[in-house]
Amino acid sequence: MSIFSGINPLTWIANIIKEPVVEWQKRKTLKVEIQDKQLDREHEIKIKKIDVAYELAKQGLTVEANWDTNAQEQMKYSWKDEWFVILFSIPLVSAFIPDLQAHILKGFEVLKQTPNWYMWMVIGIVFATFGLRWMLSKISLGR
């Protein structure tokens, strides 16, 4: 009788490779758990960044809305808004007067040559005067 006669060969092979396989599986499981914790942490960080950005945006919108409301409140005591309405009405009304049409067209041709920074400054002044700063941010961001 041989010493190997009482041992099943499959059991003998399984016992030899069992421990390395179990250890390998433990390491693999631990690595996956660590990666999972890292992903969870990164996700938490992203959520916190989004929350902070949201709060800042909300405060910014509140500040902007307060600014616009303030500008509209000050219109009650200012002639600046009436002045702008009259100024922008001149070309509109003059376009219907035949003798002035050529002058209006010439004026707009000259305005086409105005530098962009100047035009944006005028737009900003008008929007701030009428409490429409929110429109300026939509236009400049291309929304």
Rosetta blueprint (number, residue, H / E / L):
1 M L
2 S L
3 I L
4 F L
5 S L
6 G L
7 I L
8 N L
9 P H
10 L H
11 T H
12 W H
13 I H
14 A H
15 N H
16 I H
17 I H
18 K H
19 E H
20 P H
21 V H
22 V H
23 E H
24 W H
25 Q H
26 K H
27 R H
28 K H
29 T H
30 L H
31 K H
32 V H
33 E H
34 I H
35 Q H
36 D H
37 K H
38 Q H
39 L H
40 D H
41 R H
42 E H
43 H H
44 E H
45 I H
46 K H
47 I H
48 K H
49 K H
50 I H
51 D H
52 V H
53 A H
54 Y H
55 E H
56 L H
57 A H
58 K H
59 Q H
60 G H
61 L H
62 T H
63 V H
64 E H
65 A H
66 N H
67 W H
68 D H
69 T H
70 N H
71 A H
72 Q H
73 E H
74 Q H
75 M H
76 K H
77 Y H
78 S L
79 W L
80 K H
81 D H
82 E H
83 W H
84 F H
85 V H
86 I H
87 L H
88 F H
89 S H
90 I H
91 P H
92 L H
93 V H
94 S H
95 A L
96 F L
97 I L
98 P H
99 D H
100 L H
101 Q H
102 A H
103 H H
104 I H
105 L H
106 K H
107 G H
108 F H
109 E H
110 V H
111 L H
112 K L
113 Q L
114 T L
115 P L
116 N H
117 W H
118 Y H
119 M H
120 W H
121 M H
122 V H
123 I H
124 G H
125 I H
126 V H
127 F H
128 A H
129 T H
130 F L
131 G L
132 L L
133 R H
134 W H
135 M H
136 L H
137 S H
138 K H
139 I H
140 S H
141 L H
142 G L
143 R L
